[in-house]
Amino acid sequence: MTQEAEIRQRPAAPREGAPPARLDSLTGLRFFAALAVFVCHSSFLLIGSASLVLPTFTDQERNAAVQAVTGQLGGLGVGFFFILSGFVLTWSARTTDRTGAFYRRRFVKILPLYYVSGAAATVLLWDLGVRWQDLLAYATFLQVWVPNPEVSFSVLTPGWSLAVEAVFYLVFPLVIGRFRRLGRRAAWTGLAVCVAVAFLVPVLAYVLPAGAGELVGAPDQMGFQTWFAYVLPLGRLCDFFAGVFAALLVTSGRFPRVGMGWALASFVPCYVVASNTPYLFGQRAPLLIPCVLLIVAAAQGDAARRPTFLSSPTMVLLGNVSFAFYLCHHLVLYAFHSKVLHGPFDSVAMVAVYVVSTLAVSLALAWLLHRYVEMPIVRRFSTAREPR
């Protein structure tokens, strides 16, 4: 094969120094990742700081059956976000980027909604007993470094993943220059190591000392094991770096073209495996590879300027509000479950009302937060103002 023919067969990639292709399909996929977390929480709502679990159905057998189907959706959505974060940051990074400017852009993006949502959670859950230690840990992003899920998931339960993302942001400028200099074989090796670590961490968690305290609502999983396998940022770096290496391979034209249909189909057997293996293993390992393949397939389509349903204006809008949706949906579920509809529920019809109404309210609230909190602050503070 001639070099010219080889280049023609490579996936389209942004040229160095040129503006990167817009990843509208990946923006659309963000909504489905957030929706997966919503569905998981709608069937099993955990209020970490209060050691409270709110089942959806009054019938325990029916509740267990629903959780068996939806239980791994939360891990799928969070893992997808972590991989996507590494991919998008690498895709959009330029050699002229300055570390300070990068930190400002990223933290201006996440901090306002993180603190607004945390304040709302404090008010809504105040009667359940919010501890000042949990508030301090949440405010300083330290909750994920405490080996106790009741602390890690305290104040606002989904907020723990933002504390992990903060670690990714701190690390990224320190490593991306070195990673860019890697050759093809080294980049593929890095991706393989990330996958291997994702499989190893939950296995190691089960053989480590379990520690004190069971994970509320999942008595087979000890609290320390859950923290080590699922929450600890050091173990989660493999998800983030998998996205980084995948992006480097795609932008250099070294990743084979991946069909969207095949990428989506790969989720079916992998989700079955995740649902029928030890819980913590299923949360971390089997679904990492399909997530990478789906992200790569969507990015290759965007780079080639192929319009899809995911890149439609509606999906891009939903993807843009997905961050606010991810943060606020948990509080909406709790408010409707405990204050409005008074669950758990006896009938499928009431569960449908619960899910549809909370989804609609969460999306409306997310749009308001995105429109009137997130975007004005991002526009005002994401770039340094030039002195007059």
Sequence and secondary structure as in RCSB ss.txt:
>XXXX:A:sequence
MTQEAEIRQRPAAPREGAPPARLDSLTGLRFFAALAVFVCHSSFLLIGSASLVLPTFTDQERNAAVQAVTGQLGG
LGVGFFFILSGFVLTWSARTTDRTGAFYRRRFVKILPLYYVSGAAATVLLWDLGVRWQDLLAYATFLQVWVPNPE
VSFSVLTPGWSLAVEAVFYLVFPLVIGRFRRLGRRAAWTGLAVCVAVAFLVPVLAYVLPAGAGELVGAPDQMGFQ
TWFAYVLPLGRLCDFFAGVFAALLVTSGRFPRVGMGWALASFVPCYVVASNTPYLFGQRAPLLIPCVLLIVAAAQ
GDAARRPTFLSSPTMVLLGNVSFAFYLCHHLVLYAFHSKVLHGPFDSVAMVAVYVVSTLAVSLALAWLLHRYVEM
PIVRRFSTAREPR
>XXXX:A:secstr
  HHHHHHHS     TTS     HHHHHHHHHHHHHHHHHHHHEEEEGGGTEEEESBSSHHHHHHHHHHHTTHHH
HHHHHHHHHHHHHHHHH  TT  HHHHHHHHHHHHHHHHHHHHHHHHHHTGGGT  HHHHHHHHTT GGGSS HH
HHT SSGGGHHHHHHHHHHHHHHHHHHHHHT  HHHHHHHHHHHHHHHHHHHHHHHHS   S B TT TTSBHHH
HIIIII HHHHHHHHHHHHHHHHHHHTT S    HHHHHHTHHHHHHHHHTS HHHHHHSTTHHHHHHHHHHHHH
HHHTT   GGGSHHHHHHHHTHHHHHHHHHHHHHHIIIIIS SSBSSHHHHHHHHHHHHHHHHHHHHHHIIIIIH
HHHHHHSS     
